[in-house]
């Protein structure tokens, strides 16, 4: 997206927040952003397409920051998940996403409604992946059910606490409350072996983006395993340990944060990792390279 188009998205977002999506006309957007009608329609086919661009712009920024919280961390650490949830709550609040979502869902715009539904599927998929990280493979049969329960619990608890406690609303308290509840639910459904939805159903909901999200998760898991191996093999050589950990950190950042991944730099970093005789023939490095090669 070119710089001028990004500015139009930014200005439109401000207007949607101030006036509401329905009350903002295309003429308002033209006047506020200083572009002609021809330029507007060169960028967007309609006002609803512009709203989609607003949602996507905030989502890209948020996902980048959310992925950064995982780099170098233990994926099973529930405190990292809580930080990611806090980040999402802050993003939703600062961008007034809930009010914009509500406007869409009471509108007659079927295309926009489908867009929001798709975004909800993406969120459920992310929750499912993170719950698998945290609670382990043995809980996989209940992952999708619990992701849906957690999402609904969070949404309604936030809504009613905000009504009751404004301005003393404490997002972190609610996140921790819901996380504690979902821990209990996981134990209950796994002990009773109760499953409503098959976890792989998400593949039918999100066929076009499943592969990329799968890659991101696989990369994070493999990098985590490789780092553990480096800490074990290079415990007596701090310089080599730090060097190799930085190389893995760089590769993760290059894939997760850059839309245009610099493959030649990735290959150079992998060559450096292979130059260490202790790491060269390890299963962990081989798996890490295989995931990257198959992307």
C-alpha positions as CSV (number, residue, x, y, z in Angstrom):
1,X,0.0,0.0,0.0
2,X,1.5,3.3,-1.1
3,X,2.0,6.2,1.4
4,X,-0.9,8.3,0.1
5,X,-3.3,5.4,0.3
6,X,-2.2,4.6,3.8
7,X,-2.9,8.2,4.8
8,X,-6.5,7.9,3.4
9,X,-7.0,4.8,5.5
10,X,-5.6,6.6,8.6
11,X,-7.9,9.7,8.0
12,X,-10.9,7.5,7.3
13,X,-10.3,5.6,10.5
14,X,-10.2,8.8,12.5
15,X,-13.6,9.9,10.9
16,X,-15.1,6.5,11.6
17,X,-14.1,6.8,15.3
18,X,-15.4,10.4,15.6
19,X,-18.6,10.2,13.6
20,X,-19.3,6.5,13.2
21,X,-19.0,4.4,10.0
22,X,-22.6,4.9,8.8
23,X,-22.6,8.7,9.5
24,X,-19.3,9.2,7.6
25,X,-19.9,9.9,3.9
26,X,-17.4,9.5,1.1
27,X,-17.4,13.3,0.7
28,X,-16.4,13.6,4.4
29,X,-13.4,11.3,3.6
30,X,-12.5,13.3,0.5
31,X,-12.6,16.6,2.3
32,X,-10.7,15.3,5.4
33,X,-8.0,13.5,3.4
34,X,-7.7,16.1,0.6
35,X,-8.1,13.7,-2.3
36,X,-10.4,13.8,-5.3
37,X,-13.2,11.4,-5.9
38,X,-11.3,9.9,-8.8
39,X,-8.3,9.1,-6.6
40,X,-10.6,7.6,-3.9
41,X,-12.2,5.2,-6.4
42,X,-8.7,4.4,-7.8
43,X,-7.8,3.2,-4.3
44,X,-11.1,1.7,-3.1
45,X,-14.2,0.4,-4.9
46,X,-16.5,1.6,-2.1
47,X,-16.7,2.9,1.5
48,X,-17.0,-0.7,2.7
49,X,-13.7,-1.6,1.0
50,X,-12.1,1.3,2.8
51,X,-13.4,0.0,6.1
52,X,-11.9,-3.4,5.3
53,X,-8.6,-1.6,4.7
54,X,-8.9,0.0,8.1
55,X,-9.5,-3.3,9.8
56,X,-6.6,-5.0,7.9
57,X,-4.2,-2.1,8.7
58,X,-4.8,-2.4,12.4
59,X,-4.7,-6.2,12.3
60,X,-1.3,-6.3,10.5
61,X,0.2,-3.9,13.1
62,X,-1.3,-5.8,16.0
63,X,-0.2,-9.3,14.7
64,X,3.4,-8.0,14.3
65,X,3.5,-6.8,17.9
66,X,1.8,-10.0,19.1
67,X,4.3,-12.2,17.3
68,X,7.2,-10.1,18.8
69,X,6.1,-11.1,22.3
70,X,6.8,-14.8,21.4
71,X,10.3,-14.4,20.1
72,X,12.8,-16.0,22.5
73,X,10.0,-17.0,24.9
74,X,8.7,-20.4,26.1
75,X,5.5,-20.8,24.0
76,X,3.9,-22.8,26.9
77,X,4.3,-19.9,29.3
78,X,0.7,-18.7,30.0
79,X,2.0,-15.3,31.1
80,X,3.1,-14.6,27.5
81,X,-0.4,-15.5,26.4
82,X,-1.8,-13.0,29.0
83,X,0.5,-10.3,27.7
84,X,-0.7,-11.0,24.1
85,X,-4.3,-10.8,25.3
86,X,-3.6,-7.4,27.0
87,X,-2.1,-6.2,23.8
88,X,-5.2,-7.2,21.8
89,X,-7.5,-5.5,24.3
90,X,-5.4,-2.3,24.1
91,X,-5.5,-2.4,20.3
92,X,-9.2,-3.0,20.2
93,X,-9.8,-0.1,22.6
94,X,-7.5,2.4,21.1
95,X,-8.8,1.7,17.5
96,X,-12.4,1.5,18.7
97,X,-12.8,-1.8,16.9
98,X,-15.7,-3.1,18.9
99,X,-17.9,-0.1,18.1
100,X,-17.0,-0.4,14.4
101,X,-17.7,-4.2,14.5
102,X,-21.1,-3.5,16.0
103,X,-22.0,-1.0,13.3
104,X,-21.2,-3.6,10.7
105,X,-23.2,-6.3,12.3
106,X,-26.4,-4.2,12.5
107,X,-26.0,-3.0,8.9
108,X,-27.4,-4.6,5.7
109,X,-23.9,-5.1,4.2
110,X,-23.6,-8.9,3.8
111,X,-20.0,-8.6,2.4
112,X,-18.8,-6.6,5.5
113,X,-20.6,-9.0,7.8
114,X,-18.8,-12.0,6.2
115,X,-15.5,-10.1,6.5
116,X,-16.1,-9.7,10.3
117,X,-17.1,-13.4,10.6
118,X,-13.9,-14.4,8.9
119,X,-11.9,-12.2,11.3
120,X,-13.6,-14.1,14.2
121,X,-12.6,-17.4,12.7
122,X,-9.0,-16.2,12.5
123,X,-9.1,-15.2,16.2
124,X,-10.5,-18.6,17.2
125,X,-7.8,-20.3,15.1
126,X,-5.1,-18.2,16.9
127,X,-6.5,-19.1,20.3
128,X,-6.6,-22.8,19.3
129,X,-2.9,-22.7,18.4
130,X,-1.9,-20.9,21.5
131,X,-4.0,-23.2,23.7
132,X,-2.2,-26.2,22.1
133,X,1.1,-24.5,22.9
134,X,0.1,-24.0,26.5
135,X,-2.0,-27.1,27.4
136,X,-0.2,-29.7,25.2
137,X,-1.0,-32.1,22.4
138,X,-3.1,-34.4,24.7
139,X,-5.7,-31.6,25.0
140,X,-6.0,-31.2,21.2
141,X,-9.5,-32.8,21.0
142,X,-10.9,-30.0,23.2
143,X,-8.9,-27.1,21.7
144,X,-11.6,-25.7,19.4
145,X,-14.4,-26.0,21.9
146,X,-12.3,-24.3,24.6
147,X,-11.1,-21.5,22.2
148,X,-14.8,-20.7,21.4
149,X,-15.8,-20.8,25.1
150,X,-12.8,-18.5,26.1
151,X,-13.6,-16.0,23.3
152,X,-17.3,-15.8,24.3
153,X,-16.4,-15.6,28.0
154,X,-13.9,-12.8,27.4
155,X,-16.3,-10.8,25.2
156,X,-19.2,-10.9,27.6
157,X,-17.1,-10.4,30.8
158,X,-15.4,-7.4,29.3
159,X,-18.7,-5.9,28.1
160,X,-20.5,-6.2,31.5
161,X,-17.5,-5.2,33.6
162,X,-17.0,-2.1,31.5
163,X,-20.6,-1.2,32.1
164,X,-20.5,-1.8,35.8
165,X,-17.0,-0.5,36.7
166,X,-16.2,2.3,34.3
167,X,-13.8,4.1,34.7
168,X,-12.3,1.5,37.2
169,X,-12.4,-1.2,34.5
170,X,-9.3,-3.5,34.9
171,X,-8.6,-5.4,31.7
172,X,-5.8,-7.5,33.2
173,X,-8.0,-8.7,36.0
174,X,-10.6,-9.9,33.5
175,X,-8.0,-11.7,31.4
176,X,-6.5,-13.5,34.4
177,X,-10.0,-14.4,35.6
178,X,-11.0,-15.9,32.2
179,X,-7.6,-17.7,31.9
180,X,-8.1,-19.3,35.3
181,X,-11.6,-20.4,34.3
182,X,-10.4,-21.9,31.0
183,X,-7.8,-23.9,32.8
184,X,-10.6,-25.6,34.9
185,X,-12.7,-26.1,31.8
186,X,-9.8,-27.9,30.0
187,X,-9.4,-30.2,32.9
188,X,-13.1,-30.9,33.2
189,X,-13.7,-31.7,29.5
190,X,-10.6,-33.8,29.2
191,X,-11.5,-35.9,32.3
192,X,-15.0,-36.4,31.0
193,X,-13.9,-36.8,27.4
194,X,-16.5,-34.4,26.1
195,X,-16.0,-32.9,22.6
196,X,-18.5,-30.8,20.6
197,X,-16.4,-29.7,17.6
198,X,-13.6,-31.5,15.8
199,X,-10.5,-29.2,16.0
200,X,-9.7,-29.7,12.3
201,X,-13.0,-28.0,11.4
202,X,-11.1,-24.7,11.5
203,X,-9.4,-25.8,8.2
204,X,-12.8,-25.6,6.5
205,X,-13.4,-22.1,7.9
206,X,-10.0,-20.8,7.0
207,X,-8.7,-22.8,4.0
208,X,-6.8,-19.8,2.4
209,X,-4.7,-18.8,5.4
210,X,-4.2,-22.0,7.3
211,X,-0.9,-22.8,5.7
212,X,0.8,-19.5,6.6
213,X,-0.4,-19.6,10.2
214,X,0.7,-23.2,10.4
215,X,4.2,-22.2,9.2
216,X,4.5,-19.4,11.8
217,X,3.6,-21.8,14.6
218,X,5.9,-24.5,13.3
219,X,8.8,-22.0,13.0
220,X,8.3,-20.8,16.6
221,X,8.2,-24.3,18.0
222,X,11.2,-25.4,16.0
223,X,13.2,-22.3,17.0
224,X,12.3,-22.9,20.6
225,X,13.7,-26.5,20.4
226,X,16.8,-25.4,18.7
227,X,17.5,-22.7,21.3
228,X,17.2,-25.3,24.0
229,X,19.8,-27.5,22.2
230,X,22.1,-24.5,21.8
231,X,21.9,-23.7,25.6
232,X,22.8,-27.4,26.2
233,X,25.6,-27.8,23.7
234,X,27.2,-24.4,24.1
235,X,26.9,-24.0,27.9
236,X,30.7,-23.7,28.2
237,X,31.1,-21.2,25.4
238,X,29.1,-18.0,26.0
239,X,30.3,-16.3,22.9
240,X,29.2,-19.1,20.6
241,X,25.9,-19.5,22.5
242,X,25.0,-15.8,22.2
243,X,26.0,-15.7,18.6
244,X,23.8,-18.7,17.6
245,X,20.8,-17.5,19.7
246,X,21.1,-14.1,17.9
247,X,21.1,-15.9,14.5
248,X,17.9,-17.7,15.3
249,X,16.3,-14.6,16.7
250,X,17.2,-12.8,13.4
251,X,15.6,-15.6,11.3
252,X,12.4,-15.5,13.3
253,X,12.1,-11.7,13.0
254,X,12.8,-11.8,9.3
255,X,9.9,-14.3,8.7
256,X,7.4,-12.9,11.3
257,X,7.9,-9.2,10.9
258,X,8.9,-8.6,7.2
259,X,6.4,-9.0,4.4
260,X,9.3,-9.2,2.0
261,X,11.6,-11.8,3.5
262,X,15.3,-11.4,2.5
263,X,16.0,-15.0,1.6
264,X,19.7,-14.4,1.0
265,X,20.1,-13.2,4.6
266,X,18.2,-16.3,5.9
267,X,20.5,-18.6,4.0
268,X,23.6,-16.7,5.3
269,X,22.3,-17.1,8.9
270,X,21.7,-20.9,8.4
271,X,25.2,-21.3,7.0
272,X,26.6,-19.7,10.1
273,X,24.6,-22.0,12.3
274,X,25.9,-25.0,10.3
275,X,29.4,-23.8,10.8
276,X,29.2,-24.9,14.4
277,X,30.3,-28.6,14.4
278,X,28.2,-29.2,17.6
279,X,25.0,-28.1,15.9
280,X,25.6,-29.1,12.3
281,X,24.1,-32.6,12.5
282,X,21.6,-32.1,15.2
283,X,17.9,-33.1,14.6
284,X,16.8,-29.7,15.9
285,X,18.8,-27.7,13.3
286,X,17.7,-30.1,10.6
287,X,14.1,-29.7,11.5
288,X,14.5,-25.9,11.6
289,X,16.0,-25.9,8.1
290,X,13.3,-28.2,6.8
291,X,10.5,-25.9,8.0
292,X,12.1,-22.9,6.4
293,X,12.8,-24.8,3.1
294,X,9.2,-25.9,2.9
295,X,7.7,-22.4,3.4
